[in-house]
């Protein structure tokens, strides 16, 4: 408690909203080189000796909390979404069929979606009414099918979307008008389907002439203008296609020579910037391409080697980019974009097939198979003594030694006498 009290007192003196008295001698440089001027110089950096403290700094996660959602072994291929009400929705694959779980109502409930095991991962989105929609590829003696499952009042309703897909992978997205989109690859190329309320309208996503060849599993996103974005590998090249009113435009993201079958991830920010994240197959590193139709810049996120499996993308409430992915030799990884680069962290000691999502509270959620067996959920927590973004409010706002927030220990972070557990972690 003494540490908290001291930290709170210090924060109150140097919070950016209460800048200390100006000191012209301190105004010669941005001492910590974080791009923000010292508050003593009339700037807004409340600690110019720490490049991790400034108004755009991110106050978490500094740690993680874990729970086991399903103790069954052989879980894999998970997906996650966070509803507007903060409820979590999770899907994953088991040998006897895909599963769905939600903590809406305060407790986890789990149900089986179908009886047959999907080939690869299972995709998940929420529709305009916050009802879950899942997609996967299933095979039997008659061949392979892309299946779409919607959960209604009478349970899960499953429909066939397409036959003979490659790679056991389908991607889903819902646009601002509530239209469901799907993308998958077959022997003839990458397909995009949109459900217009009456049925599916399916079209081929064009490849570049220089990118003809075997098509890898695609990633799919829609932006705030309901434009459709698809990222995919073709002929050893990573491509991005966008569908606007005039049709499709396809651009080269990077020519990597040989591109494996790991699907990339794609998303469009509120600022219109398109982000493509992928594993470089020869260097075994995570790369981030960003830009728009017509040109992309590329940066390395994680070059530790043997990394970049199961990439996924999410944004926080400020529009900052968050990535989830796995290392082949161990932990599920989280990368958060900052002005000085990506901040990397491991969400657990081991985990495969991770997926990431953030809610309105900016808590980072990851689901993954732990040790190739049980399905786990990791959620971020923040340093309770740190006012990293200089807003004058630490993450333990009432100073009782317990973190506030939805998943943390303090149900009422305005009352220092209240700090019982809010959830069964």
C-alpha positions as CSV (number, residue, x, y, z in Angstrom):
1,X,0.0,0.0,0.0
2,X,2.9,2.4,0.7
3,X,4.1,2.0,-2.9
4,X,0.7,2.8,-4.2
5,X,0.4,5.9,-2.0
6,X,3.8,7.1,-3.0
7,X,3.1,6.5,-6.7
8,X,-0.3,8.3,-6.5
9,X,1.3,11.3,-4.9
10,X,4.0,11.4,-7.5
11,X,1.4,11.1,-10.3
12,X,-0.6,14.0,-8.9
13,X,2.5,16.2,-9.0
14,X,3.5,15.4,-12.6
15,X,0.3,14.4,-14.4
16,X,0.2,16.0,-17.8
17,X,-3.0,17.9,-16.8
18,X,-1.1,19.5,-14.0
19,X,2.2,20.4,-15.5
20,X,5.0,21.4,-13.1
21,X,6.5,24.9,-13.2
22,X,8.3,25.6,-16.4
23,X,12.1,25.2,-16.4
24,X,13.6,26.8,-19.5
25,X,16.9,24.9,-18.9
26,X,15.0,21.6,-19.5
27,X,13.7,22.7,-22.9
28,X,16.7,22.1,-25.1
29,X,15.8,18.5,-26.0
30,X,13.2,15.8,-25.8
31,X,15.4,14.0,-23.3
32,X,13.9,10.5,-23.6
33,X,13.5,10.8,-27.4
34,X,9.9,9.6,-27.3
35,X,8.6,12.4,-29.6
36,X,6.9,14.4,-26.8
37,X,8.1,17.7,-25.2
38,X,8.8,17.8,-21.5
39,X,5.9,19.2,-19.5
40,X,8.2,21.6,-17.8
41,X,8.7,23.2,-21.2
42,X,5.1,23.6,-21.9
43,X,4.8,20.2,-23.5
44,X,2.7,17.2,-22.5
45,X,5.3,14.5,-21.4
46,X,4.9,14.2,-17.7
47,X,8.1,12.1,-17.4
48,X,10.8,13.1,-19.9
49,X,13.2,10.6,-18.5
50,X,11.1,7.6,-19.5
51,X,10.4,7.0,-23.2
52,X,7.5,4.7,-22.1
53,X,5.6,7.5,-20.5
54,X,3.9,10.0,-22.7
55,X,0.3,11.0,-23.7
56,X,0.0,8.3,-26.3
57,X,1.5,5.5,-24.2
58,X,-0.5,2.4,-23.6
59,X,-1.2,1.4,-20.0
60,X,-1.3,-2.4,-20.5
61,X,-1.0,-5.2,-20.6
62,X,1.9,-5.6,-18.1
63,X,0.7,-9.0,-17.1
64,X,-1.9,-11.7,-17.9
65,X,-4.6,-13.7,-16.2
66,X,-5.6,-17.1,-17.4
67,X,-8.5,-19.5,-17.2
68,X,-9.2,-22.9,-18.8
69,X,-12.3,-22.8,-21.0
70,X,-12.4,-26.4,-22.0
71,X,-10.1,-29.1,-20.3
72,X,-10.7,-31.5,-23.2
73,X,-7.4,-32.5,-25.0
74,X,-6.9,-31.9,-28.7
75,X,-8.5,-28.5,-28.8
76,X,-7.2,-26.4,-31.7
77,X,-8.1,-23.7,-34.3
78,X,-9.8,-21.2,-32.0
79,X,-11.5,-17.9,-32.8
80,X,-12.7,-15.1,-30.5
81,X,-14.9,-12.0,-30.7
82,X,-16.0,-9.4,-28.2
83,X,-19.5,-8.0,-28.3
84,X,-20.5,-4.4,-27.7
85,X,-21.7,-5.4,-24.2
86,X,-18.3,-6.8,-23.4
87,X,-19.3,-10.4,-23.6
88,X,-16.8,-12.8,-25.0
89,X,-17.6,-15.3,-27.8
90,X,-15.2,-18.2,-28.6
91,X,-15.2,-21.1,-31.0
92,X,-12.7,-23.9,-31.3
93,X,-12.3,-27.4,-32.9
94,X,-12.4,-30.8,-31.2
95,X,-12.3,-34.2,-32.8
96,X,-16.1,-34.7,-32.2
97,X,-17.1,-31.3,-33.6
98,X,-16.7,-27.5,-33.3
99,X,-17.6,-25.8,-30.0
100,X,-19.0,-22.4,-29.1
101,X,-18.7,-20.6,-25.7
102,X,-19.8,-17.3,-24.3
103,X,-19.5,-15.6,-20.9
104,X,-22.6,-13.4,-21.6
105,X,-24.6,-13.4,-18.4
106,X,-21.5,-13.6,-16.2
107,X,-20.7,-17.4,-16.5
108,X,-19.2,-19.4,-19.4
109,X,-21.6,-21.7,-21.2
110,X,-20.4,-24.2,-23.9
111,X,-22.3,-25.9,-26.6
112,X,-21.5,-28.1,-29.6
113,X,-22.1,-26.5,-33.1
114,X,-21.9,-29.7,-35.2
115,X,-20.9,-33.3,-35.0
116,X,-18.1,-33.5,-37.5
117,X,-14.5,-32.3,-37.0
118,X,-13.6,-29.3,-39.2
119,X,-10.5,-29.7,-41.4
120,X,-8.7,-26.5,-40.3
121,X,-9.5,-23.5,-38.1
122,X,-13.0,-22.3,-37.4
123,X,-13.9,-18.6,-38.1
124,X,-16.1,-16.5,-36.0
125,X,-17.9,-13.2,-36.4
126,X,-20.9,-11.5,-34.7
127,X,-23.8,-10.2,-36.8
128,X,-25.6,-6.8,-36.3
129,X,-27.7,-8.4,-33.5
130,X,-24.6,-9.8,-31.7
131,X,-25.5,-13.4,-32.7
132,X,-22.5,-15.6,-33.5
133,X,-21.8,-16.9,-37.0
134,X,-19.1,-19.6,-37.5
135,X,-17.5,-20.9,-40.7
136,X,-15.3,-23.9,-41.4
137,X,-14.5,-26.6,-44.0
138,X,-15.7,-30.1,-43.5
139,X,-14.9,-33.3,-45.4
140,X,-16.6,-36.6,-46.0
141,X,-16.5,-39.4,-48.6
142,X,-18.3,-37.0,-51.0
143,X,-15.7,-34.3,-50.8
144,X,-15.1,-31.0,-49.0
145,X,-17.6,-28.2,-48.2
146,X,-17.5,-24.7,-46.9
147,X,-20.1,-24.6,-44.1
148,X,-21.7,-21.5,-42.4
149,X,-23.5,-21.9,-39.1
150,X,-25.7,-19.2,-37.6
151,X,-27.0,-19.4,-34.0
152,X,-30.7,-18.5,-33.6
153,X,-33.4,-19.0,-31.1
154,X,-33.7,-22.7,-32.1
155,X,-29.9,-23.4,-32.0
156,X,-27.4,-23.6,-34.8
157,X,-28.6,-23.6,-38.4
158,X,-25.9,-24.9,-40.9
159,X,-25.8,-24.3,-44.6
160,X,-23.5,-25.3,-47.4
161,X,-21.7,-22.4,-49.1
162,X,-19.3,-23.9,-51.6
163,X,-17.8,-27.2,-52.6
164,X,-14.2,-28.3,-53.1
165,X,-12.3,-25.7,-51.1
166,X,-8.5,-25.9,-50.6
167,X,-6.6,-25.7,-47.3
168,X,-9.4,-26.3,-44.9
169,X,-9.8,-22.5,-44.3
170,X,-12.6,-19.9,-44.6
171,X,-12.6,-16.3,-43.5
172,X,-15.6,-14.3,-42.4
173,X,-16.5,-10.6,-41.9
174,X,-19.7,-8.6,-41.4
175,X,-19.9,-5.1,-42.9
176,X,-21.6,-2.0,-41.6
177,X,-24.9,-2.8,-43.3
178,X,-25.0,-6.2,-41.7
179,X,-24.0,-8.2,-44.8
180,X,-22.1,-11.4,-44.2
181,X,-18.9,-11.9,-46.3
182,X,-16.8,-15.0,-46.7
183,X,-13.6,-15.8,-48.5
184,X,-11.9,-19.1,-49.3
185,X,-9.6,-20.7,-52.0
186,X,-10.3,-23.5,-54.3
187,X,-8.3,-25.0,-57.2
188,X,-9.3,-22.1,-59.5
189,X,-8.4,-19.2,-57.2
190,X,-9.7,-17.1,-54.3
191,X,-13.5,-16.7,-53.9
192,X,-15.5,-14.1,-52.2
193,X,-19.1,-14.6,-51.2
194,X,-21.7,-12.1,-49.9
195,X,-25.1,-13.0,-48.5
196,X,-27.6,-10.4,-49.7
197,X,-30.4,-11.7,-47.5
198,X,-31.8,-14.0,-50.1
199,X,-28.7,-16.1,-50.9
200,X,-25.0,-16.1,-51.6
201,X,-23.5,-14.1,-54.4
202,X,-20.1,-15.6,-55.2
203,X,-17.3,-14.1,-57.4
204,X,-13.6,-14.7,-58.1
205,X,-11.0,-12.3,-56.6
206,X,-8.6,-11.4,-59.3
207,X,-4.9,-12.2,-59.0
208,X,-2.1,-10.2,-60.6
209,X,-0.8,-11.6,-63.8
210,X,2.6,-12.0,-62.1
211,X,1.0,-13.9,-59.2
212,X,-0.8,-16.7,-61.0
213,X,-0.3,-20.1,-59.4
214,X,-1.4,-22.0,-56.4
215,X,-3.5,-19.8,-54.1
216,X,-3.1,-19.9,-50.4
217,X,-5.9,-19.5,-47.8
218,X,-7.2,-15.9,-47.8
219,X,-7.8,-13.3,-45.0
220,X,-10.9,-11.1,-45.1
221,X,-11.9,-7.7,-43.7
222,X,-14.4,-4.9,-44.4
223,X,-13.7,-1.3,-43.7
224,X,-16.0,1.5,-42.4
225,X,-17.1,2.2,-46.0
226,X,-18.1,-1.5,-46.5
227,X,-15.2,-2.0,-48.9
228,X,-14.1,-5.6,-48.9
229,X,-10.4,-6.4,-48.4
230,X,-8.8,-9.8,-49.1
231,X,-5.2,-10.8,-48.6
232,X,-3.8,-14.0,-50.0
233,X,-0.8,-15.8,-51.4
234,X,-0.5,-16.6,-55.1
235,X,2.5,-17.9,-56.9
236,X,4.9,-17.0,-54.1
237,X,3.6,-13.5,-53.8
238,X,1.4,-11.9,-51.2
239,X,-1.4,-9.9,-52.7
240,X,-4.1,-7.5,-51.4
241,X,-7.4,-7.0,-53.2
242,X,-10.1,-4.4,-52.4
243,X,-13.6,-4.4,-53.8
244,X,-15.2,-1.0,-54.4
245,X,-18.2,0.1,-56.5
246,X,-16.1,-0.2,-59.7
247,X,-14.9,-3.7,-59.0
248,X,-11.8,-5.3,-57.7
249,X,-8.3,-3.8,-57.5
250,X,-5.4,-6.1,-56.7
251,X,-1.9,-5.0,-55.7
252,X,1.3,-6.8,-54.7
253,X,2.2,-6.6,-51.0
254,X,5.5,-8.5,-51.1
255,X,7.3,-11.0,-53.3
256,X,8.8,-13.5,-50.9
257,X,9.6,-16.1,-53.5
258,X,8.0,-19.0,-51.7
259,X,4.9,-18.4,-49.5
260,X,3.7,-21.2,-47.2
261,X,0.1,-22.1,-46.5
262,X,-0.1,-20.0,-43.3
263,X,-3.0,-17.6,-43.9
264,X,-2.2,-13.9,-43.4
265,X,-4.4,-11.4,-41.5
266,X,-5.9,-8.2,-42.9
267,X,-7.7,-5.3,-41.3
268,X,-8.5,-1.7,-42.1
269,X,-8.2,1.0,-39.5
270,X,-10.6,3.9,-38.9
271,X,-8.0,6.1,-40.7
272,X,-8.4,4.0,-43.8
273,X,-5.0,2.5,-43.6
274,X,-4.9,-1.2,-44.6
275,X,-2.8,-3.6,-42.5
276,X,-1.6,-7.0,-43.6
277,X,0.3,-9.2,-41.2
278,X,1.9,-12.4,-42.2
279,X,4.7,-14.9,-41.6
280,X,7.7,-14.6,-44.0
281,X,8.2,-18.2,-44.9
282,X,11.9,-18.1,-45.6
283,X,12.9,-15.9,-42.6
284,X,10.3,-17.3,-40.2
285,X,9.5,-13.8,-38.9
286,X,6.3,-11.7,-38.5
287,X,5.9,-8.9,-40.9
288,X,3.5,-6.0,-41.1
289,X,2.6,-4.3,-44.3
290,X,0.5,-1.1,-44.2
291,X,-0.8,1.4,-46.7
292,X,-3.6,1.3,-49.3
293,X,-4.3,0.1,-52.7
294,X,-1.4,1.1,-54.8
295,X,1.4,0.7,-52.3
296,X,2.5,-0.8,-49.0
297,X,5.3,-0.1,-46.6
298,X,6.7,-3.1,-44.8
299,X,8.3,-3.5,-41.3
300,X,9.4,-6.5,-39.2
301,X,7.4,-7.1,-36.0
302,X,9.2,-10.1,-34.6
303,X,12.4,-11.5,-36.0
304,X,13.1,-14.1,-33.3
305,X,12.8,-16.9,-35.8
306,X,10.3,-19.8,-35.9
307,X,7.5,-17.3,-35.3
308,X,4.4,-15.9,-37.1
309,X,2.0,-18.9,-37.0
310,X,-1.7,-18.1,-36.7
311,X,-1.6,-14.3,-37.1
312,X,-4.6,-12.2,-36.1
313,X,-5.3,-8.5,-35.9
314,X,-7.3,-6.3,-33.5
315,X,-7.6,-2.5,-32.8
316,X,-8.0,-0.8,-29.4
317,X,-10.3,2.1,-28.7
318,X,-7.6,4.6,-29.8
319,X,-7.1,2.8,-33.1
320,X,-3.7,1.3,-32.2
321,X,-2.9,-2.0,-33.8
322,X,-2.6,-5.2,-31.8
323,X,-1.4,-8.6,-33.2
324,X,-1.6,-12.1,-32.0
325,X,0.5,-15.0,-33.2
326,X,2.4,-18.1,-32.1
327,X,6.0,-19.2,-32.0
328,X,6.5,-22.7,-33.2
329,X,8.6,-23.5,-30.1
330,X,6.3,-22.2,-27.4
331,X,4.3,-19.1,-26.4
332,X,1.4,-17.3,-27.9
333,X,2.7,-13.7,-28.5
334,X,1.1,-10.3,-28.4
335,X,2.4,-7.3,-30.2
336,X,1.1,-3.7,-29.6
337,X,2.0,-0.9,-32.0
338,X,3.6,2.2,-30.5
339,X,5.3,5.3,-31.9
340,X,8.7,3.7,-31.3
341,X,7.7,0.2,-32.7
342,X,6.0,-2.9,-31.5
343,X,5.9,-3.8,-27.9
344,X,6.2,-7.6,-27.7
345,X,5.0,-9.9,-24.9
346,X,4.2,-13.6,-24.3
347,X,0.7,-14.3,-23.1
348,X,1.5,-17.7,-21.7
349,X,4.4,-20.2,-21.6
350,X,2.9,-22.3,-24.4
351,X,0.0,-22.2,-26.8
352,X,-0.9,-23.0,-30.4
353,X,-3.5,-21.6,-32.8
354,X,-4.0,-18.3,-30.9
355,X,-6.6,-15.7,-31.8
356,X,-6.8,-12.1,-30.5
357,X,-9.6,-9.6,-29.8
358,X,-10.1,-6.4,-27.8
359,X,-13.2,-5.0,-26.3
360,X,-14.2,-1.4,-25.6
361,X,-12.3,-1.5,-22.3
362,X,-9.0,-2.2,-24.2
363,X,-8.5,-5.5,-22.4
364,X,-6.5,-7.9,-24.7
365,X,-8.1,-11.3,-25.0
366,X,-6.3,-14.3,-26.5
367,X,-7.6,-17.9,-26.8
368,X,-5.3,-20.8,-27.7
369,X,-4.7,-24.5,-27.1
370,X,-2.4,-24.9,-24.2
371,X,0.2,-27.6,-24.8
372,X,-1.9,-29.1,-27.6
373,X,-4.6,-29.9,-25.1
374,X,-7.0,-27.8,-23.1
375,X,-8.4,-24.5,-24.5
376,X,-7.2,-21.5,-22.5
377,X,-8.2,-17.8,-22.4
378,X,-5.6,-15.2,-21.4
379,X,-6.6,-11.6,-20.6
380,X,-4.3,-8.6,-20.0
381,X,-4.0,-6.7,-16.9
382,X,-2.1,-3.4,-16.3
383,X,0.5,-2.1,-13.9
384,X,-1.6,-0.6,-11.1
385,X,1.0,2.1,-10.2
386,X,1.7,3.4,-13.7
387,X,0.2,6.5,-15.3
388,X,1.8,5.7,-18.6
389,X,-0.4,8.0,-20.7
390,X,-0.1,11.0,-18.4
391,X,-3.8,11.4,-17.8
392,X,-3.3,11.6,-14.0
393,X,-5.2,8.4,-13.4
394,X,-3.3,5.2,-12.6
395,X,-4.9,1.9,-13.5
396,X,-5.6,1.3,-9.8
397,X,-7.6,4.5,-9.5
398,X,-8.7,4.2,-5.9
399,X,-5.3,3.1,-4.6
400,X,-6.4,0.0,-2.8
401,X,-3.8,-2.3,-4.4
402,X,-6.3,-4.0,-6.7
403,X,-6.6,-3.5,-10.4
404,X,-9.8,-2.0,-11.8
405,X,-11.5,-3.2,-15.0
406,X,-13.7,-5.9,-16.2
407,X,-11.4,-8.9,-15.6
408,X,-9.5,-7.6,-12.7
409,X,-9.8,-7.9,-8.9
410,X,-11.6,-4.7,-8.1
411,X,-15.4,-4.5,-8.8
412,X,-15.5,-0.8,-7.7
413,X,-12.3,1.1,-8.5
414,X,-13.8,4.3,-7.1
415,X,-14.1,2.9,-3.6
416,X,-10.8,1.9,-1.8
417,X,-12.8,-0.3,0.6
418,X,-14.1,-2.5,-2.3
419,X,-11.7,-4.9,-3.9
420,X,-13.2,-8.4,-4.0
421,X,-12.8,-10.6,-7.1
422,X,-15.2,-9.7,-9.9
423,X,-14.8,-13.0,-11.7
424,X,-13.9,-16.5,-10.9
425,X,-10.3,-16.6,-12.2
